[in-house]
């Protein structure tokens, strides 16, 4: 499955490169208040999801771990330890700057996109990406690139918004299209950015379709775990030898 076709934002059709530039502008605009907005939008539940995600990643001493699209480093801090090497890799320098203001916490910071990770082949034990894969310009290329840097036996874990249970969808949709842009206007002072974020969630593949994309990237033992009735989901796969 390729994600290279033009995307639609409202009624406007944009090319992949225009979309890439728009994503950069969005995260530059919201960087100073991004974590606060996540707390408000999810009522703090995103922190529980990320703790579950970190436990599933099961970081161990001696490992090299890369959190792609790691932004301000909140997931990387959950994975960090004195005897392991943890990187945040993100294309947004303002997002990483906001995270570094809190102290590095043993994290190393790399500028790079999910489709272009500045690390060698087979050099990483675990790759994680939390709420960032849907912003990749090419989903298939991003998954292939994350698989490239994994060592044989290494694991890729992705936490992302997904397709909620049928009975929950009308309420979730109404909240997404009304409350989230309103919060963006009040707190982040950028409602258009949060309209984009809502649209990116709506377009993201549902659980089984994204599982198939993991498998197409060459990952095996692929599985997923729904969180909060499918509002979010963790996908996991392993790179074979």
ChimeraX attribute file (.defattr): number of C-alpha atoms within 10 A of each C-alpha:
attribute: neighborCount
match mode: 1-to-1
recipient: residues
	/A:1	10
	/A:2	9
	/A:3	13
	/A:4	14
	/A:5	11
	/A:6	14
	/A:7	17
	/A:8	14
	/A:9	13
	/A:10	9
	/A:11	6
	/A:12	7
	/A:13	12
	/A:14	15
	/A:15	13
	/A:16	17
	/A:17	12
	/A:18	14
	/A:19	19
	/A:20	15
	/A:21	11
	/A:22	15
	/A:23	20
	/A:24	16
	/A:25	13
	/A:26	17
	/A:27	18
	/A:28	16
	/A:29	17
	/A:30	21
	/A:31	22
	/A:32	17
	/A:33	15
	/A:34	19
	/A:35	16
	/A:36	13
	/A:37	20
	/A:38	15
	/A:39	13
	/A:40	16
	/A:41	18
	/A:42	11
	/A:43	10
	/A:44	13
	/A:45	13
	/A:46	16
	/A:47	15
	/A:48	11
	/A:49	19
	/A:50	18
	/A:51	14
	/A:52	15
	/A:53	24
	/A:54	20
	/A:55	12
	/A:56	12
	/A:57	19
	/A:58	10
	/A:59	19
	/A:60	16
	/A:61	11
	/A:62	12
	/A:63	16
	/A:64	20
	/A:65	26
	/A:66	30
	/A:67	29
	/A:68	31
	/A:69	26
	/A:70	26
	/A:71	30
	/A:72	26
	/A:73	28
	/A:74	16
	/A:75	21
	/A:76	27
	/A:77	18
	/A:78	14
	/A:79	25
	/A:80	21
	/A:81	18
	/A:82	10
	/A:83	12
	/A:84	17
	/A:85	19
	/A:86	26
	/A:87	23
	/A:88	27
	/A:89	27
	/A:90	24
	/A:91	21
	/A:92	23
	/A:93	19
	/A:94	19
	/A:95	23
	/A:96	22
	/A:97	16
	/A:98	18
	/A:99	21
	/A:100	17
	/A:101	9
	/A:102	10
	/A:103	9
	/A:104	12
	/A:105	14
	/A:106	16
	/A:107	20
	/A:108	15
	/A:109	23
	/A:110	21
	/A:111	16
	/A:112	18
	/A:113	19
	/A:114	26
	/A:115	19
	/A:116	14
	/A:117	21
	/A:118	13
	/A:119	16
	/A:120	10
	/A:121	14
	/A:122	16
	/A:123	16
	/A:124	23
	/A:125	21
	/A:126	26
	/A:127	22
	/A:128	25
	/A:129	24
	/A:130	24
	/A:131	19
	/A:132	19
	/A:133	21
	/A:134	19
	/A:135	20
	/A:136	20
	/A:137	25
	/A:138	18
	/A:139	22
	/A:140	19
	/A:141	18
	/A:142	21
	/A:143	23
	/A:144	18
	/A:145	18
	/A:146	27
	/A:147	27
	/A:148	20
	/A:149	22
	/A:150	26
	/A:151	19
	/A:152	16
	/A:153	16
	/A:154	21
	/A:155	25
	/A:156	25
	/A:157	23
	/A:158	24
	/A:159	25
	/A:160	24
	/A:161	25
	/A:162	22
	/A:163	22
	/A:164	21
	/A:165	14
	/A:166	9
	/A:167	9
	/A:168	13
	/A:169	14
	/A:170	12
	/A:171	9
	/A:172	14
	/A:173	14
	/A:174	11
	/A:175	13
	/A:176	20
	/A:177	14
	/A:178	12
	/A:179	14
	/A:180	22
	/A:181	24
	/A:182	18
	/A:183	17
	/A:184	22
	/A:185	15
	/A:186	11
	/A:187	16
	/A:188	20
	/A:189	16
	/A:190	17
	/A:191	18
	/A:192	14
	/A:193	21
	/A:194	23
	/A:195	19
	/A:196	18
	/A:197	18
	/A:198	17
	/A:199	15
	/A:200	16
	/A:201	17
	/A:202	16
	/A:203	12
	/A:204	18
	/A:205	15
	/A:206	15
	/A:207	22
	/A:208	13
	/A:209	11
	/A:210	18
	/A:211	18
	/A:212	14
	/A:213	19
	/A:214	26
	/A:215	16
	/A:216	14
	/A:217	19
	/A:218	16
	/A:219	23
	/A:220	16
	/A:221	12
	/A:222	19
	/A:223	17
	/A:224	17
	/A:225	14
	/A:226	19
	/A:227	18
	/A:228	11
	/A:229	15
	/A:230	20
	/A:231	16
	/A:232	19
	/A:233	25
	/A:234	24
	/A:235	20
	/A:236	22
	/A:237	23
	/A:238	23
	/A:239	23
	/A:240	15
	/A:241	7
